[in-house]
C-alpha cells in the first residue's frame, strides 16, 4: 500500500499508523520504567496499577483486532477478564508477570502498524458492528479510538511512575 497520495500527502492509514506507533512507543518507554514490584504498586486500594494497565492494553488491543477483522496475536500470556474494562487488580490473585505483558505489547507493535498501514479506503470506511458502532461508525474511527485509549492509559501510567518518585520524562 502506498503511504502517500498523488499529491505527496500521507494517506489516512499512514497517519493512523504513525499515531499508533507514537502511542505504542510511548507505552513501551513507560513500561521500561517499572519492574515486577513497582508494577504492582497502587496509590490507593481502588486504583489499578501498571500491571493492570499493561494487561488491559493487551486485552483491549485484542478486542480492537477482532472488531477490525485482524488476526489475533499468536503468543504471549493469557489475559484474565480482570483486565477488561471495569475490572480490577486483585492482590491475592496470581497473574502473568509484568514482563510477560510488557513483552507481548512490544511484540505486537509492528504487526498492528502493518495492519493499519494495509487498510484501504474501503477498509477504513467499513461500517462498525457491535457495541461501539454508535461511537465509532467506521473502522477508521475504531483505529482512532484504539490510539486514544492507549494514550489515556499512558497518562495513567505516567502518574503512577511519578507517584513512585520517578523523575519526569520531559524536563
N, C-alpha and C positions, 0 to 999 in steps of 0.2 A: 504494500500500500504506500502510495506517495504521501509524504508528510507535509507537502506544500501544495497550495492550489496553483492555478496557472498564472497568478499574479505574484507568486512568491510569499504568500501569506500562509502561516501554518493552518492546517485543517483543524476542524473541531476535535477529531480523535487525537491528533498530535498535541493540541493544547491540553486536553484532558489527561493524556499520558504524562505530560510534563508536570501537571499539577499533582497527579498521583505520585509521581517519582519524588517530588518535593515533600509531600506529606509522609510517604513511607521512609524516605531518607531521614526526615526529622524524627520519626518513630524510632528508627534504628539508632540514631545518635542518643536519644533519650534512654533507650533500653541499655545501652552500654554503660550508663551511669549507675545502674543497680546491680546488686548481686542477690543470691538466694535469700539472704537475711533482710536486706533493705527493701527488696521487692515485696515482702510480706508486711511491712510496716503500715499501720493505719493511723492517721491522725486522730480519729475518734472511732469508736466501735461500729458506727453506722456507715462509715466511709469505706469504699473499696480501695484497693492498693494497686501497685504496679503489676503484681502477678495477675490480679483480676483484669486489669486493663489490657495486658498482653493477650490473655486468653479470650477476652471479649472481642478484641480487634480480630483475632484469628477466627473465631466462630462467626462474627458478623461478615467478615470478608467472604467466608464460605457461603453465607446466605446470599450475599450480593452476587457471587459467582453463579449460584443456582438460578437466581432470578434473571440473570443476563444470559443464561444458557451456556456458560463457560464450563470447562472441565473442572471438576473438584480437585483439590490438592491431593496428591497421591501418598504423601508421607507426613510424618510429624505426629504429635501427640493427639490422643483422643481428647476432645474438649467437652467437659461436663456441662450440663444445662445450667449450672450455677453461673456460668459466664454469659448467658443470654441477657437481653435487656430485662431489667428488673431483678436480676439475680444478684446474689451477694457471696462474697468470700466467707467461708466458714473455717475458723482457726483449727477446729478439731477434725477436719476432713483432709484426706490425702488427695493431692492434685499432682499433675505433671509438674516437673520443675520449671522454674522461671526460664532457665536456659533453654529447655525444650521449646517453650512457647516463643521465646525470642528468636531462636534459630529457625523455627517454622515461618515466622513473619519475614525474616531475612530471605529465606529460601524461595518464598513465593513471589517476591518483589518483581523479578524480571518476567515471570510468567504473566502477571497481571498487566504490567506495562505493555508487553507484547499483545495481549488480548485487547487492550484499549486501543493501541495503535492500529490493530487489524479491523476495527469497527468501521464499516462503510456507512454512507449516509442512510442506507436502508436499515442497517443495524441500529444506528443512533436514533432514528425516528420510529423504531418499532414500539408499539404500544405495550405498556407495562401491565402485567396481570398480577392479581393478588392484592395483599393488604396495603401496598404502597402506591397503588395505581392513582389515587387522588393526589397524593403528594408529589409523585414522580410519574407524570403521564407517559413519558417516553424513556427509552433506555439511556439516552444521554443524561436525563435527569437522575436516573439511578446511579450512574457513574459519578455525577456531581455530588450526590448525597453520600456515596461511599467515601469520597475525598473529604467532604466537610465533616463527616462522622469521625474519620481518623484524626483530623486536625483538632476537633473538640476534645478528644481523649488525649491527644498530645499535650494540650493545655493543662489537663488534669495531672498528667504525669510530670509536667514541668513543676507544678506547685507541690507535688509530693516530694520531688527531689529537693526543692527549696526548704520544705518542712524538715528534711533530714539534715539541713545545714549546708547543703552543697552551694557552691558559688553560682551566680548567674551564668548562663551560657553566653550571653552577649553582654559585653562590658563596655 
